[in-house]
């Protein structure tokens, strides 16, 4: 199956299913090398990881995240 055929076949999936697929595809990629990431984004990722690990911030369940995104989108219209 070509990429174009795959894109066509998954384009009709519901948003949540496409989001799951997109997350899986991203997770399936190898970690980026140091050449791909700049110092600023690497430092930001490390800062956010430390905030989670320390308990200063808490992760939001994906369902809640998408509900919040949907609520914000409704404000745009």
C-alpha positions in Angstrom: 0.0 0.0 0.0 1.4 3.4 -0.9 1.4 6.4 1.4 -1.3 8.1 -0.8 -3.5 5.0 -0.6 -3.0 4.8 3.2 -3.8 8.5 3.6 -7.0 8.1 1.5 -8.1 5.0 3.5 -7.6 6.7 6.9 -8.9 10.1 6.0 -12.5 8.9 6.7 -11.7 7.8 10.3 -13.2 9.8 13.2 -11.0 12.5 14.6 -10.1 10.5 17.7 -9.1 7.5 15.7 -6.9 9.6 13.4 -5.3 11.2 16.5 -4.5 7.8 18.0 -3.0 6.8 14.7 -0.9 10.0 14.5 0.3 9.5 18.0 1.3 5.9 17.2 3.1 6.9 14.1 5.1 9.6 15.9 5.9 7.1 18.7 7.1 4.6 16.2 9.8 6.9 14.9 13.3 6.7 16.3 14.3 9.4 18.8 15.7 12.4 17.0 19.4 12.9 17.1 21.0 15.9 18.8 21.5 17.3 15.3 17.7 17.5 14.8 16.9 19.3 18.1 18.2 22.7 19.0 19.4 23.6 22.5 16.3 25.7 23.3 13.8 22.9 22.6 15.9 20.3 24.4 16.1 22.6 27.4 12.3 23.1 27.3 11.7 19.4 27.2 14.0 18.8 30.1 12.3 21.6 32.1 8.8 20.1 31.4 10.0 16.6 32.3 11.4 17.9 35.6 8.1 19.7 36.4 6.2 16.4 35.9 8.7 14.3 37.8 8.7 16.8 40.8 4.9 16.9 41.0 4.7 20.7 40.5 2.5 20.0 37.5 0.3 17.1 36.6 -0.5 15.6 33.3 -4.0 16.0 31.9 -5.7 12.8 30.7 -6.0 12.9 26.9 -9.8 12.9 27.1 -9.8 16.0 29.2 -7.2 17.7 26.9 -9.4 17.1 23.8 -12.5 18.3 25.7 -10.7 21.5 26.5 -9.5 21.9 22.9 -13.0 21.4 21.7 -14.3 24.0 24.1 -11.7 26.5 22.9 -12.5 25.8 19.3 -16.2 26.6 19.9 -15.1 30.0 21.1 -13.4 30.7 17.8 -16.6 30.4 15.8 
